[in-house]
Amino acid sequence: MSADFDLVIRGGTVADGSGGPLREDDVAILNGRIAHVGRVGGSGREEIDAKGLLVTPGFVDVHTHYDGQLTWSERLSPSSSHGVTTVVTGNCGVGFAPCRERDREKLVRLMEGIEDIPEIVMTEGLPWDWESFPDFLNSVEKRPHDIDYAVMLPHSPLRVFAMGQRAVNLEPATEADRAQMRVLAKEAMLAGAVGFATSRNILHKGSDGGFAPSMRAGEDELTEIARGLADAGRGNLQAITITDDQRIEDYELLHRVAKAAGRPLSYTLIPMQECPNLWREVLGAIARENHAGADVKAQVFNRPGGMILGLETDHHPFVAHRPYRERLAALPLAERVAQMRRPDVRAAVLTPDGSADQPFGAPTPRFDQLFALGEPANYEPDRSTSVAALAAARGVSPYEVAYDLLLENDGRAKLILAMTSYMDRNLDIVLELLKQRDTVLGLGDGGAHYGLLCDASYPTTTLAHWARDRRGERLGLAEAVRMLTSDPAGLYRFRDRGRLAPGLKADVNIIDMDRLALPAPEIVHDLPAGGRRLSQRAEGYVATLVSGVTIQRGGEDTGARPGRLVRDAGL
């Protein structure tokens, strides 16, 4: 007797992505689609007993930078290791298309500086078999991938394509430049881009020290490009804006651009110590815009913004200290750790010489914001465990505490510098942001910042920390799943995913919530030219399916590559 379905997941605790109540049900899959959610009388060619397990839609990550990784890797990890089945890349206005051959080096320098991707990795990994943005989509589509991906048209490459060196020099666009960018934006949307992304972030600099070409683009330029999206009748606008004197006017400019083109808009919103109340002003402005008929969302993150420090990563408190730099930095890790455990070496490294006062590119280290990340990783550490607090309790220098912490786990220990969203040394502000109707969870930055952080693991934090382990107020489990699925899917008009409902794509996670855990990030060497990066695995994902095909089982890659370029969204 033939089976009725390809797969039946039986008796799981279903969180269907809508935010509605959890329920014990079956999920039947046929031909890559959800066939039925409820009691299933028929049989499946394969059946999974999910009793006691959580069954969810695949997660959607709207803020990644996999533009390069798409070209050199079949796996979009670490995102796909954390239940993500669809990513949006090309954010923050940086990427590799469109691009003429003479401008390749410009874009490589830009990505090296802004997204911390080593030049050699891009030189070895990028095939550069494109010039136009449609060519780029065709190129990445040739390679099989484990999960689905959608691509945005990035502003800086577009500007360089239209203006050449004048774009790099931050010159204003002429009328002809603006007209060309509008035509190219329409072309990209019709080819399958899901939107246009820009950056007005003073921290976004290439490896040569120059600002992103989009940094000072005028409102007239942004509006003309946005009208290219309107000409195509599709596409979202995405932006990040951080200026010297961060003000509400920076966001209101973006609101005007979106209004002029009649297109949806989302942008990064991160509470910062320098302007602690701005995020509330911005949410108020968004509410007013949406009440008037606009479609504006703020992209927010559920962990502190900052960086991971360690002897294997790009930064730690002693990288600029002369004795460390000259005697230790070039040694292999094991030999370096052995040397650092010697009393004479320890004394030399801990002896102030002026250079040790310059870690993290800041005049003084913020030891009150520096914590041991721990195992499993703890992204909401108590203020009493900061390096500064531990040093005060022990009556020693914070440098001594940091030194000892770095040597733990044979030098593989990680520290977290919690810089943004952590002003009160807790995530209460973040919880308030997550619960706003005009925010969407994102900002994982998968595919970038290889030596600085690994935030693409935030879906596991959402479930394990926010819905299960957090001290104090938590998210409901169904609410947390909605934030990872239908909310971000809705942002980009992905109408065929984000929920478990008949007819939708069979992107599914099966999760053992009792075992769900997030180990600390680790260094792996799996980039082109043997490049290193921080990666982070998860425990507790029983299976992840894309279009009904199991891409990972028990945390292990199955080798299946059902992932596809999403060209038909964003209308």
SEVOMAR-609569 format. One record per residue (C-alpha): residue in one letter; residue number from 1; x, y, z. Coordinates in nm, 3 decimals, m for minus. Example, Ala and Ser with C-alpha at 12.3 -4.5 7.8 and 13.67 -1.06 7.14 Angstrom:
! SEVOMAR-609569
   resn   resi        px        py        pz
      A      1     1.230    m0.450     0.780
      S      2     1.367    m0.106     0.714
//
This chain:
! SEVOMAR-609569
   resn   resi        px        py        pz
      M      1     0.000     0.000     0.000
      S      2     0.147     0.336    m0.102
      A      3     0.200     0.615     0.148
      D      4    m0.029     0.918     0.151
      F      5     0.246     1.168     0.233
      D      6     0.621     1.206     0.193
      L      7     0.662     1.272     0.566
      V      8     0.441     1.280     0.872
      I      9     0.570     1.444     1.192
      R     10     0.353     1.294     1.463
      G     11     0.246     1.418     1.803
      G     12     0.475     1.719     1.833
      T     13     0.404     2.039     2.022
      V     14     0.322     2.266     1.729
      A     15     0.400     2.637     1.735
      D     16     0.262     2.727     1.393
      G     17     0.430     3.069     1.368
      S     18     0.112     3.272     1.413
      G     19     0.172     3.331     1.783
      G     20    m0.141     3.133     1.866
      P     21    m0.156     2.871     2.142
      L     22     0.072     2.568     2.127
      R     23    m0.105     2.243     2.049
      E     24    m0.019     1.876     2.015
      D     25    m0.069     1.785     1.651
      D     26     0.067     1.609     1.344
      V     27     0.221     1.779     1.042
      A     28     0.199     1.608     0.703
      I     29     0.423     1.704     0.411
      L     30     0.376     1.626     0.042
      N     31     0.577     1.751    m0.258
      G     32     0.767     2.005    m0.053
      R     33     0.456     2.167     0.094
      I     34     0.260     2.142     0.415
      A     35    m0.034     1.915     0.333
      H     36    m0.210     1.907     0.669
      V     37    m0.171     2.026     1.027
      G     38    m0.385     1.830     1.270
      R     39    m0.455     1.464     1.327
      V     40    m0.327     1.273     1.024
      G     41    m0.492     0.939     0.955
      G     42    m0.284     0.850     0.651
      S     43     0.073     0.729     0.646
      G     44     0.400     0.884     0.534
      R     45     0.691     0.735     0.342
      E     46     0.887     0.859     0.641
      E     47     0.746     0.924     0.986
      I     48     0.901     1.108     1.280
      D     49     0.779     1.062     1.635
      A     50     0.790     1.417     1.772
      K     51     0.618     1.346     2.104
      G     52     0.758     1.593     2.358
      L     53     0.937     1.794     2.086
      L     54     0.867     2.143     1.956
      V     55     0.766     2.167     1.588
      T     56     0.800     2.511     1.427
      P     57     0.825     2.672     1.085
      G     58     1.179     2.728     0.961
      F     59     1.323     3.054     1.088
      V     60     1.369     3.359     0.865
      D     61     1.674     3.583     0.920
      V     62     1.627     3.917     0.745
      H     63     1.970     4.067     0.817
      T     64     2.274     3.875     0.693
      H     65     2.582     3.933     0.479
      Y     66     2.618     3.602     0.298
      D     67     2.686     3.778    m0.035
      G     68     3.036     3.629    m0.054
      Q     69     2.965     3.298     0.118
      L     70     2.689     3.229    m0.135
      T     71     2.955     3.218    m0.406
      W     72     3.206     2.990    m0.234
      S     73     3.003     2.767    m0.002
      E     74     2.703     2.540    m0.028
      R     75     2.623     2.586     0.340
      L     76     2.503     2.914     0.485
      S     77     2.633     2.829     0.827
      P     78     2.615     2.909     1.107
      S     79     2.260     3.028     1.031
      S     80     2.147     2.691     0.901
      S     81     2.275     2.529     1.221
      H     82     2.026     2.736     1.420
      G     83     1.701     2.648     1.247
      V     84     1.719     2.924     0.985
      T     85     1.578     2.815     0.650
      T     86     1.564     3.154     0.469
      V     87     1.810     3.444     0.485
      V     88     1.812     3.792     0.335
      T     89     2.158     3.913     0.236
      G     90     2.296     4.237     0.090
      N     91     2.208     4.444     0.395
      C     92     2.373     4.773     0.502
      G     93     2.438     4.874     0.143
      V     94     2.747     4.656     0.093
      G     95     2.800     4.363    m0.142
      F     96     2.966     4.267    m0.468
      A     97     2.722     4.363    m0.743
      P     98     2.685     4.542    m0.969
      C     99     3.058     4.570    m1.031
      R    100     3.287     4.638    m1.324
      E    101     3.620     4.457    m1.330
      R    102     3.812     4.777    m1.260
      D    103     3.615     4.834    m0.939
      R    104     3.651     4.491    m0.778
      E    105     3.933     4.598    m0.550
      K    106     3.722     4.889    m0.420
      L    107     3.444     4.654    m0.310
      V    108     3.687     4.406    m0.158
      R    109     3.846     4.681     0.053
      L    110     3.501     4.794     0.159
      M    111     3.390     4.448     0.272
      E    112     3.726     4.384     0.438
      G    113     3.683     4.691     0.655
      I    114     3.310     4.698     0.720
      E    115     3.230     4.329     0.745
      D    116     3.568     4.194     0.864
      I    117     3.613     3.952     0.574
      P    118     3.986     3.903     0.502
      E    119     4.100     4.019     0.158
      I    120     4.260     3.682     0.080
      V    121     3.931     3.504     0.146
      M    122     3.753     3.720    m0.110
      T    123     4.041     3.707    m0.357
      E    124     4.041     3.328    m0.347
      G    125     3.666     3.275    m0.305
      L    126     3.484     3.518    m0.533
      P    127     3.447     3.391    m0.892
      W    128     3.361     3.739    m1.025
      D    129     3.161     3.591    m1.312
      W    130     2.921     3.884    m1.308
      E    131     2.902     4.253    m1.380
      S    132     2.536     4.347    m1.349
      F    133     2.319     4.266    m1.051
      P    134     2.106     4.020    m1.253
      D    135     2.434     3.848    m1.349
      F    136     2.517     3.815    m0.979
      L    137     2.183     3.649    m0.904
      N    138     2.240     3.406    m1.190
      S    139     2.589     3.331    m1.058
      V    140     2.488     3.246    m0.700
      E    141     2.194     3.044    m0.827
      K    142     2.431     2.804    m1.005
      R    143     2.568     2.669    m0.677
      P    144     2.347     2.441    m0.465
      H    145     2.280     2.562    m0.110
      D    146     2.137     2.413     0.205
      I    147     1.880     2.688     0.273
      D    148     1.688     2.952     0.077
      Y    149     1.830     3.301     0.028
      A    150     1.706     3.637    m0.097
      V    151     1.934     3.917    m0.208
      M    152     1.912     4.296    m0.178
      L    153     2.068     4.550    m0.414
      P    154     2.343     4.724    m0.209
      H    155     2.389     5.099    m0.243
      S    156     2.770     5.125    m0.235
      P    157     2.834     4.891    m0.531
      L    158     2.547     5.055    m0.720
      R    159     2.694     5.399    m0.659
      V    160     3.045     5.292    m0.764
      F    161     2.901     5.129    m1.077
      A    162     2.726     5.453    m1.173
      M    163     2.986     5.706    m1.057
      G    164     3.324     5.532    m1.035
      Q    165     3.585     5.705    m0.820
      R    166     3.350     6.000    m0.760
      A    167     3.137     5.764    m0.549
      V    168     3.436     5.664    m0.338
      N    169     3.521     6.033    m0.298
      L    170     3.170     6.085    m0.156
      E    171     3.084     6.340    m0.425
      P    172     2.715     6.419    m0.474
      A    173     2.540     6.233    m0.753
      T    174     2.451     6.431    m1.062
      E    175     2.108     6.419    m1.221
      A    176     2.245     6.172    m1.477
      D    177     2.395     5.956    m1.200
      R    178     2.065     5.948    m1.015
      A    179     1.874     5.858    m1.329
      Q    180     2.111     5.570    m1.403
      M    181     2.084     5.434    m1.049
      R    182     1.705     5.446    m1.073
      V    183     1.713     5.240    m1.393
      L    184     1.956     4.990    m1.240
      A    185     1.744     4.961    m0.926
      K    186     1.438     4.878    m1.133
      E    187     1.641     4.623    m1.331
      A    188     1.760     4.456    m1.009
      M    189     1.409     4.433    m0.863
      L    190     1.265     4.283    m1.182
      A    191     1.551     4.030    m1.186
      G    192     1.458     3.912    m0.837
      A    193     1.616     4.141    m0.578
      V    194     1.393     4.178    m0.271
      G    195     1.495     4.535    m0.199
      F    196     1.758     4.806    m0.180
      A    197     1.991     4.859     0.117
      T    198     2.197     5.161     0.218
      S    199     2.431     5.270     0.498
      R    200     2.473     5.609     0.663
      N    201     2.692     5.466     0.938
      I    202     3.007     5.654     1.038
      L    203     3.153     5.325     1.164
      H    204     3.131     5.173     0.817
      K    205     3.477     5.221     0.671
      G    206     3.680     5.017     0.426
      S    207     4.018     4.870     0.511
      D    208     4.174     5.180     0.355
      G    209     3.994     5.401     0.610
      G    210     3.746     5.552     0.366
      F    211     3.376     5.578     0.441
      A    212     3.126     5.359     0.257
      P    213     3.043     5.537    m0.073
      S    214     2.680     5.561     0.037
      M    215     2.764     5.746     0.359
      R    216     2.679     6.098     0.243
      A    217     2.442     6.024    m0.042
      G    218     2.183     6.298    m0.061
      E    219     1.813     6.260    m0.001
      D    220     1.755     6.328    m0.370
      E    221     1.975     6.030    m0.461
      L    222     1.807     5.797    m0.214
      T    223     1.464     5.907    m0.333
      E    224     1.548     5.851    m0.698
      I    225     1.677     5.500    m0.628
      A    226     1.369     5.424    m0.419
      R    227     1.155     5.533    m0.711
      G    228     1.333     5.266    m0.914
      L    229     1.174     5.017    m0.677
      A    230     0.839     5.188    m0.729
      D    231     0.889     5.163    m1.106
      A    232     0.930     4.787    m1.063
      G    233     0.636     4.767    m0.823
      R    234     0.831     4.567    m0.569
      G    235     1.112     4.571    m0.313
      N    236     1.182     4.688     0.042
      L    237     1.413     4.967     0.155
      Q    238     1.665     4.883     0.427
      A    239     1.911     5.112     0.604
      I    240     2.147     5.159     0.892
      T    241     2.214     5.513     1.014
      I    242     2.467     5.606     1.282
      T    243     2.603     5.961     1.275
      D    244     2.828     6.177     1.494
      D    245     2.529     6.349     1.650
      Q    246     2.263     6.078     1.618
      R    247     1.925     6.249     1.591
      I    248     1.565     6.170     1.509
      E    249     1.610     6.370     1.187
      D    250     1.837     6.094     1.053
      Y    251     1.544     5.853     1.061
      E    252     1.289     6.105     0.942
      L    253     1.495     6.148     0.625
      L    254     1.450     5.776     0.558
      H    255     1.078     5.807     0.626
      R    256     1.050     6.079     0.360
      V    257     1.237     5.864     0.107
      A    258     1.008     5.568     0.167
      K    259     0.699     5.788     0.150
      A    260     0.807     5.946    m0.179
      A    261     0.843     5.601    m0.337
      G    262     0.557     5.429    m0.157
      R    263     0.777     5.137    m0.057
      P    264     0.815     4.954     0.278
      L    265     1.112     5.053     0.494
      S    266     1.307     4.890     0.776
      Y    267     1.620     5.004     0.951
      T    268     1.853     4.913     1.235
      L    269     1.755     5.043     1.578
      I    270     2.001     4.982     1.861
      P    271     1.988     5.152     2.204
      M    272     2.320     5.327     2.256
      Q    273     2.475     5.483     2.564
      E    274     2.554     5.804     2.377
      C    275     2.185     5.867     2.301
      P    276     1.994     5.652     2.553
      N    277     1.645     5.785     2.472
      L    278     1.667     5.809     2.094
      W    279     1.519     5.466     2.039
      R    280     1.198     5.576     2.208
      E    281     1.181     5.885     1.987
      V    282     1.232     5.670     1.680
      L    283     0.957     5.427     1.778
      G    284     0.725     5.722     1.829
      A    285     0.807     5.854     1.483
      I    286     0.751     5.510     1.330
      A    287     0.413     5.483     1.499
      R    288     0.309     5.818     1.356
      E    289     0.424     5.720     1.007
      N    290     0.241     5.389     1.016
      H    291    m0.075     5.550     1.151
      A    292    m0.064     5.773     0.844
      G    293    m0.046     5.470     0.614
      A    294     0.330     5.402     0.582
      D    295     0.496     5.065     0.632
      V    296     0.802     5.116     0.853
      K    297     0.968     4.867     1.085
      A    298     1.274     4.883     1.310
      Q    299     1.511     4.587     1.304
      V    300     1.620     4.505     1.660
      F    301     1.850     4.249     1.822
      N    302     1.799     4.030     2.126
      R    303     2.154     4.028     2.265
      P    304     2.405     4.298     2.357
      G    305     2.581     4.450     2.062
      G    306     2.956     4.424     2.091
      M    307     3.233     4.181     2.012
      I    308     3.382     3.850     2.118
      L    309     3.734     3.874     2.261
      G    310     3.987     3.596     2.294
      L    311     4.338     3.486     2.215
      E    312     4.209     3.336     1.889
      T    313     4.001     3.637     1.780
      D    314     4.087     3.979     1.644
      H    315     4.075     4.164     1.976
      H    316     4.146     4.132     2.346
      P    317     4.283     4.374     2.610
      F    318     4.648     4.308     2.525
      V    319     4.659     4.314     2.145
      A    320     4.812     4.663     2.144
      H    321     5.040     4.603     2.442
      R    322     5.400     4.597     2.320
      P    323     5.527     4.296     2.519
      Y    324     5.234     4.087     2.396
      R    325     5.257     4.213     2.040
      E    326     5.631     4.163     2.008
      R    327     5.685     3.843     2.207
      L    328     5.359     3.646     2.189
      A    329     5.118     3.746     1.914
      A    330     5.283     3.545     1.635
      L    331     5.312     3.222     1.835
      P    332     5.078     2.926     1.781
      L    333     4.804     2.921     2.042
      A    334     4.938     2.635     2.255
      E    335     5.287     2.785     2.268
      R    336     5.146     3.131     2.338
      V    337     4.939     2.999     2.629
      A    338     5.240     2.816     2.770
      Q    339     5.445     3.135     2.755
      M    340     5.168     3.346     2.908
      R    341     5.150     3.111     3.208
      R    342     5.512     3.187     3.295
      P    343     5.534     3.439     3.583
      D    344     5.796     3.653     3.409
      V    345     5.591     3.677     3.089
      R    346     5.277     3.752     3.287
      A    347     5.456     4.031     3.474
      A    348     5.590     4.180     3.151
      V    349     5.252     4.178     2.976
      L    350     5.077     4.325     3.279
      T    351     5.333     4.603     3.323
      P    352     5.181     4.924     3.184
      D    353     5.376     5.075     2.897
      G    354     5.116     5.309     2.753
      S    355     5.015     5.087     2.465
      A    356     4.797     4.865     2.686
      D    357     4.564     5.160     2.732
      Q    358     4.446     5.131     2.372
      P    359     4.245     4.809     2.339
      F    360     3.925     4.797     2.133
      G    361     4.028     5.116     1.953
      A    362     3.913     5.320     2.254
      P    363     4.112     5.546     2.488
      T    364     4.037     5.322     2.787
      P    365     3.896     4.971     2.807
      R    366     3.543     4.936     2.943
      F    367     3.606     4.657     3.191
      D    368     3.263     4.717     3.343
      Q    369     3.122     4.601     3.009
      L    370     3.354     4.302     2.971
      F    371     3.238     3.957     3.085
      A    372     3.342     3.595     3.053
      L    373     3.106     3.449     2.794
      G    374     3.103     3.113     2.966
      E    375     2.998     2.765     2.859
      P    376     2.719     2.749     2.755
      A    377     2.730     3.105     2.629
      N    378     2.562     3.361     2.855
      Y    379     2.454     3.677     2.672
      E    380     2.290     3.842     2.973
      P    381     2.560     3.823     3.241
      D    382     2.506     3.975     3.584
      R    383     2.685     4.305     3.653
      S    384     2.863     4.139     3.947
      T    385     3.050     3.916     3.703
      S    386     3.205     4.192     3.492
      V    387     3.583     4.202     3.479
      A    388     3.573     4.533     3.666
      A    389     3.352     4.391     3.943
      L    390     3.562     4.077     3.979
      A    391     3.879     4.285     3.998
      A    392     3.731     4.511     4.265
      A    393     3.617     4.211     4.469
      R    394     3.965     4.056     4.450
      G    395     4.155     4.380     4.500
      V    396     4.353     4.341     4.177
      S    397     4.380     4.516     3.842
      P    398     4.110     4.438     3.585
      Y    399     4.393     4.354     3.345
      E    400     4.494     4.068     3.575
      V    401     4.141     3.929     3.577
      A    402     4.115     3.957     3.198
      Y    403     4.454     3.790     3.159
      D    404     4.351     3.492     3.369
      L    405     4.014     3.457     3.197
      L    406     4.177     3.452     2.854
      L    407     4.396     3.156     2.956
      E    408     4.103     2.937     3.057
      N    409     4.015     2.635     2.840
      D    410     4.375     2.625     2.714
      G    411     4.343     2.976     2.574
      R    412     4.018     2.914     2.392
      A    413     3.799     3.099     2.643
      K    414     3.591     3.385     2.508
      L    415     3.495     3.717     2.662
      I    416     3.208     3.937     2.552
      L    417     3.234     4.314     2.535
      A    418     2.870     4.419     2.579
      M    419     2.860     4.765     2.426
      T    420     2.509     4.849     2.306
      S    421     2.165     4.760     2.445
      Y    422     2.328     4.683     2.779
      M    423     2.347     5.021     2.952
      D    424     2.178     4.889     3.267
      R    425     2.373     4.560     3.254
      N    426     2.056     4.369     3.163
      L    427     1.836     4.324     2.856
      D    428     1.519     4.485     2.990
      I    429     1.533     4.752     2.719
      V    430     1.572     4.479     2.459
      L    431     1.262     4.302     2.590
      E    432     1.066     4.623     2.553
      L    433     1.190     4.659     2.197
      L    434     1.105     4.299     2.109
      K    435     0.748     4.344     2.223
      Q    436     0.680     4.653     2.009
      R    437     0.440     4.607     1.719
      D    438     0.668     4.806     1.487
      T    439     0.987     4.604     1.541
      V    440     1.123     4.290     1.378
      L    441     1.392     4.067     1.527
      G    442     1.707     4.045     1.315
      L    443     2.063     4.182     1.288
      G    444     2.241     3.847     1.317
      D    445     2.497     3.951     1.050
      G    446     2.567     3.594     0.938
      G    447     2.848     3.578     0.682
      A    448     3.035     3.878     0.822
      H    449     3.249     3.994     1.116
      Y    450     3.436     3.665     1.102
      G    451     3.692     3.758     1.366
      L    452     3.472     3.974     1.589
      L    453     3.142     3.804     1.664
      C    454     2.899     3.526     1.580
      D    455     2.552     3.668     1.626
      A    456     2.385     3.449     1.363
      S    457     2.309     3.210     1.650
      Y    458     2.045     3.448     1.792
      P    459     1.748     3.218     1.704
      T    460     1.876     2.969     1.960
      T    461     1.912     3.252     2.212
      T    462     1.551     3.349     2.139
      L    463     1.421     3.006     2.237
      A    464     1.668     2.893     2.504
      H    465     1.720     3.224     2.685
      W    466     1.418     3.440     2.614
      A    467     1.150     3.170     2.620
      R    468     1.298     2.929     2.877
      D    469     1.593     3.031     3.095
      R    470     1.589     3.404     3.150
      R    471     1.564     3.535     3.502
      G    472     1.272     3.775     3.528
      E    473     1.028     3.844     3.247
      R    474     1.046     3.610     2.950
      L    475     0.877     3.567     2.615
      G    476     0.606     3.309     2.566
      L    477     0.726     3.021     2.351
      A    478     0.463     3.076     2.081
      E    479     0.547     3.448     2.083
      A    480     0.919     3.375     2.045
      V    481     0.855     3.141     1.752
      R    482     0.639     3.407     1.582
      M    483     0.928     3.655     1.612
      L    484     1.153     3.407     1.428
      T    485     0.906     3.307     1.157
      S    486     0.595     3.491     1.042
      D    487     0.710     3.836     1.158
      P    488     1.033     3.846     0.953
      A    489     0.868     3.659     0.665
      G    490     0.602     3.927     0.657
      L    491     0.861     4.205     0.645
      Y    492     0.980     4.083     0.304
      R    493     0.644     3.958     0.174
      F    494     0.754     3.597     0.189
      R    495     0.396     3.475     0.169
      D    496     0.480     3.108     0.119
      R    497     0.673     3.055     0.445
      G    498     0.689     3.154     0.810
      R    499     0.388     2.947     0.925
      L    500     0.284     2.585     0.940
      A    501    m0.032     2.587     0.729
      P    502    m0.157     2.382     0.433
      G    503    m0.013     2.494     0.102
      L    504     0.291     2.671     0.244
      K    505     0.652     2.565     0.199
      A    506     0.752     2.274     0.420
      D    507     1.032     2.457     0.601
      V    508     1.021     2.296     0.945
      N    509     1.222     2.266     1.266
      I    510     1.190     1.985     1.518
      I    511     1.349     2.093     1.845
      D    512     1.413     1.927     2.180
      M    513     1.360     2.223     2.411
      D    514     1.495     2.030     2.709
      R    515     1.830     1.986     2.535
      L    516     1.844     2.315     2.349
      A    517     2.176     2.481     2.429
      L    518     2.420     2.729     2.281
      P    519     2.790     2.651     2.330
      A    520     3.035     2.938     2.311
      P    521     3.165     3.033     1.964
      E    522     3.474     2.857     1.840
      I    523     3.732     2.928     1.572
      V    524     3.706     2.720     1.254
      H    525     3.918     2.734     0.940
      D    526     3.670     2.665     0.661
      L    527     3.692     2.978     0.446
      P    528     3.871     3.006     0.112
      A    529     4.252     3.013     0.148
      G    530     4.212     2.848     0.489
      G    531     4.064     3.164     0.638
      R    532     3.938     3.151     0.995
      R    533     3.611     3.261     1.143
      L    534     3.409     3.243     1.460
      S    535     3.132     2.987     1.430
      Q    536     2.878     2.858     1.679
      R    537     2.691     2.533     1.685
      A    538     2.374     2.446     1.872
      E    539     2.246     2.146     2.060
      G    540     1.886     2.031     2.058
      Y    541     1.786     2.070     1.692
      V    542     1.652     1.724     1.611
      A    543     1.589     1.805     1.245
      T    544     1.559     2.100     1.008
      L    545     1.373     2.069     0.677
      V    546     1.376     2.295     0.372
      S    547     1.097     2.230     0.120
      G    548     1.034     1.898     0.294
      V    549     1.398     1.785     0.263
      T    550     1.598     1.723     0.581
      I    551     1.912     1.937     0.568
      Q    552     2.034     1.858     0.919
      R    553     1.957     1.581     1.164
      G    554     2.082     1.584     1.520
      G    555     2.293     1.890     1.443
      E    556     2.474     1.717     1.157
      D    557     2.462     1.825     0.793
      T    558     2.284     1.562     0.581
      G    559     2.440     1.681     0.255
      A    560     2.101     1.772     0.109
      R    561     2.097     2.103    m0.081
      P    562     1.736     2.204    m0.149
      G    563     1.799     2.577    m0.091
      R    564     1.690     2.814    m0.367
      L    565     1.718     3.182    m0.458
      V    566     1.395     3.359    m0.364
      R    567     1.307     3.579    m0.660
      D    568     0.929     3.600    m0.628
      A    569     0.885     3.800    m0.306
      G    570     0.873     4.165    m0.216
      L    571     0.566     4.271    m0.415
//
